[in-house]
Amino acid sequence: MQVHFVVPGSLDQRTGGYLYDRRIIEGLRAQGRTVTVHELAGRFPLVDDAAREAAAAALEAMADGLPVIDGLALPAFAGLRIRLPRSWIALVHHPLALETGLAPEQVETLVRIERRLLPLARRVIVTSPHTASDVAAYQVPAARIGVVLPGTDPAPLARGSGGRGFALLCVASLTPRKGHLVLLEALAGLVDLEWHLTCAGSPERDPQTAQAIGAAIARLGLDDRVSLVGEQDEAGLAPLYDQADLFVLASYHEGYGMVLA
């Protein structure tokens, strides 16, 4: 009945992946299981010594239960693979090497880690059939891959802006994979139409990309057309969804795309 759940950083982070993790943990606890969450310090997914030390400490605490390791934390265990319990489970939102903006050597490092570790897992949980195919390419037997689609809570239909033109909404952290720069370039060609874009998402995960997005807005003359409102909690997002006419997302890759669902 004891489960250990390993995540990089705080479990309270506002991304689709961490929301998915939290809901799984809530569900396990509702079934009567005891879930211990290990929030690893350090840098991820290109890990540093602090992350490796945190992973080693987490392993020491796992002797009495089944460990579930979020795929984002997996690189921290690369040097500890011979110490991993035979019953560990990997939770993969999308292969780390598919993150946009990585240098070729970084991609190679992450591919090597996932190809080495994922076949050792007793079970690999993924969020979509597409990601299942990506994981199978790492020589993980199909029988060991389970697809658990994210759920969607019931919600009322958006009423929309009720005004002239279109209110566009994008909810995504300001990181390269989410494609904000592509979206801005596309919208810059539509200035003859009436629209306004609101972007909700954290600028702190990748400050360099956030700065590039701000610079692109100025360069394209979209200051009056685009609002960056930062990361929002559920209370902040609800009126943004309700007042939107169109949802837009220009991601280069999504393991599932919870925010779109």
C-alpha positions in Angstrom: 0.0 0.0 0.0 3.1 2.3 0.2 4.0 4.3 -3.0 6.9 6.7 -3.4 6.4 9.4 -6.1 9.5 11.3 -7.3 9.2 14.6 -9.1 11.8 17.3 -10.0 11.2 20.4 -7.9 7.9 21.3 -6.3 4.8 19.3 -7.0 2.8 22.5 -6.9 4.2 23.8 -10.2 1.4 24.9 -12.6 2.1 22.8 -15.8 0.0 20.1 -17.3 2.5 17.5 -16.3 2.5 18.4 -12.7 -1.3 18.7 -12.6 -1.4 15.2 -14.1 1.0 13.9 -11.4 -1.1 15.6 -8.6 -4.3 14.0 -9.8 -2.6 10.5 -9.9 -1.4 11.0 -6.4 -4.8 12.2 -5.2 -6.4 9.1 -6.8 -3.9 6.7 -5.2 -4.6 8.3 -1.8 -8.3 8.0 -2.4 -7.8 4.3 -2.9 -6.2 4.1 0.6 -2.6 4.0 -0.5 0.1 5.9 1.4 1.9 8.1 -1.1 5.2 9.7 -0.1 6.3 12.5 -2.5 10.0 13.2 -3.1 10.5 16.7 -4.5 14.1 16.6 -5.8 16.3 19.6 -5.6 18.7 20.6 -8.4 18.5 21.3 -12.1 16.4 19.2 -14.6 16.4 17.5 -17.1 20.1 18.3 -17.7 20.9 17.5 -14.2 23.6 18.8 -11.8 25.2 17.3 -8.7 22.4 18.6 -6.5 19.8 16.6 -8.5 22.0 13.5 -8.4 22.4 13.7 -4.6 18.7 14.3 -4.2 17.9 11.2 -6.3 20.3 9.1 -4.2 18.7 10.3 -1.0 15.2 9.5 -2.4 16.3 5.9 -3.3 17.5 5.4 0.3 13.9 6.2 1.5 12.2 3.8 -1.0 13.0 0.5 0.6 9.5 0.0 1.9 7.4 0.9 -1.1 6.9 0.9 -4.9 8.6 3.9 -6.5 7.0 5.9 -9.4 9.5 8.2 -11.1 8.3 11.1 -13.2 10.2 11.0 -16.5 11.4 14.6 -15.9 13.4 13.3 -12.9 14.8 10.3 -14.7 18.2 11.7 -15.7 19.1 12.2 -12.0 19.0 8.3 -11.7 21.3 7.6 -14.6 24.2 6.8 -12.4 22.0 4.9 -9.9 20.4 2.4 -12.3 21.9 -0.7 -10.6 20.3 0.5 -7.4 16.8 1.0 -8.8 14.3 -1.4 -7.4 13.0 -4.0 -9.9 9.5 -2.8 -9.3 10.0 0.9 -10.3 7.6 2.6 -12.7 8.4 5.4 -15.1 5.8 8.1 -15.9 6.7 9.7 -19.2 4.8 12.8 -20.5 6.9 12.9 -23.6 10.5 11.9 -24.3 12.9 14.5 -22.9 15.0 14.6 -26.0 12.0 16.0 -27.9 12.1 19.3 -26.0 12.5 22.2 -28.4 15.7 24.3 -28.3 18.2 21.7 -27.1 21.7 21.5 -28.6 22.5 18.3 -30.5 24.8 17.1 -27.8 22.1 17.7 -25.2 19.6 15.7 -27.3 22.1 12.8 -27.5 22.6 12.8 -23.8 18.9 12.6 -23.0 18.3 9.9 -25.6 21.1 7.8 -24.2 19.7 8.1 -20.6 16.2 7.3 -21.6 17.2 4.4 -23.9 19.3 3.0 -21.0 16.8 3.4 -18.2 13.3 3.0 -19.6 13.7 -0.6 -20.6 14.6 -1.4 -17.0 11.2 -0.2 -15.7 8.6 -2.7 -14.7 6.0 -0.5 -16.3 6.1 2.8 -18.3 3.0 5.0 -18.0 2.4 7.5 -20.9 -0.2 10.1 -21.5 -1.1 9.3 -25.2 -0.8 6.6 -27.9 1.6 8.9 -29.7 4.0 9.0 -26.7 3.6 5.2 -26.4 5.1 4.9 -29.9 7.9 7.3 -29.0 8.8 5.2 -25.9 8.6 1.9 -27.8 11.4 3.4 -30.0 13.6 3.1 -26.9 13.3 -0.7 -27.0 10.6 -0.8 -24.3 8.4 -3.8 -24.9 4.8 -2.8 -25.8 3.4 -5.0 -23.1 5.1 -2.9 -20.5 3.7 0.4 -21.8 0.4 1.6 -20.5 -1.5 4.6 -21.8 -3.4 6.7 -19.2 -5.1 9.6 -20.9 -5.5 12.8 -18.8 -9.1 13.5 -17.8 -11.0 16.7 -18.3 -13.1 18.2 -15.6 -16.7 19.3 -16.6 -16.9 23.1 -17.2 -19.4 25.5 -18.7 -19.1 26.6 -22.3 -17.2 29.9 -22.7 -19.5 32.8 -23.3 -16.9 34.6 -25.4 -15.9 38.3 -25.6 -19.2 39.5 -26.9 -17.5 42.3 -28.7 -16.1 43.0 -32.2 -13.3 40.9 -33.4 -11.8 37.9 -31.7 -10.4 37.4 -28.3 -7.6 34.9 -28.6 -6.2 32.9 -25.6 -3.0 31.0 -25.3 -2.2 29.2 -22.1 1.4 27.9 -22.1 4.7 28.6 -20.2 7.0 30.9 -22.2 9.4 28.2 -23.4 10.7 27.4 -26.9 8.5 24.2 -27.3 5.3 26.2 -26.9 5.9 28.1 -30.1 4.9 31.7 -29.1 7.3 33.2 -31.6 5.7 31.2 -34.4 2.2 32.3 -33.2 3.3 36.0 -33.1 4.8 35.9 -36.6 1.5 34.4 -37.9 -0.7 36.9 -36.2 1.5 39.8 -37.5 0.2 38.9 -40.9 -3.4 39.4 -39.8 -3.3 42.9 -38.5 -6.1 43.9 -40.9 -8.4 41.8 -38.8 -9.7 42.7 -35.4 -8.2 40.4 -32.7 -6.4 40.6 -29.3 -4.2 37.8 -27.9 -3.9 37.1 -24.2 -0.9 34.9 -23.3 -1.1 33.3 -19.8 2.0 31.4 -18.8 5.1 31.6 -16.6 8.0 33.7 -17.9 10.3 32.3 -15.2 10.9 28.8 -16.6 13.0 30.2 -19.5 13.7 34.0 -19.0 15.7 34.1 -22.3 12.7 32.9 -24.3 10.3 35.2 -22.4 12.6 38.2 -23.2 12.6 37.1 -26.9 8.8 37.0 -26.9 8.6 40.5 -25.5 11.1 41.7 -28.1 9.1 40.1 -30.9 5.9 41.8 -29.8 7.7 45.1 -30.0 9.4 44.4 -33.3 6.2 43.3 -34.9 4.3 46.3 -33.6 1.8 44.2 -31.6 2.1 46.0 -28.3 -1.6 46.9 -28.4 -2.6 43.5 -29.7 -0.9 41.1 -27.2 -1.1 41.0 -23.4 1.3 38.8 -21.4 -0.5 38.2 -18.1 2.0 35.7 -16.5 1.2 32.5 -14.7 -2.4 32.2 -13.5 -4.1 29.9 -11.0 -7.5 28.3 -11.6 -9.3 31.4 -10.4 -7.3 33.6 -12.7 -7.7 31.3 -15.7 -11.5 30.8 -15.4 -12.4 34.3 -16.6 -9.8 34.2 -19.4 -11.3 31.0 -20.8 -14.8 32.3 -20.4 -14.1 35.5 -22.3 -12.1 33.9 -25.1 -13.5 33.4 -28.6 -10.6 31.2 -29.8 -8.0 29.1 -28.1 -4.6 29.0 -29.9 -1.6 26.8 -29.2 1.5 26.6 -31.6 3.5 24.0 -29.8 6.2 22.1 -31.7 5.4 19.0 -29.7 3.0 17.8 -27.0 2.9 14.5 -25.3 -0.8 15.0 -25.0 -1.6 18.7 -24.7 -3.7 18.9 -21.6 -4.3 22.6 -21.8 -5.7 22.2 -25.3 -8.1 19.5 -24.0 
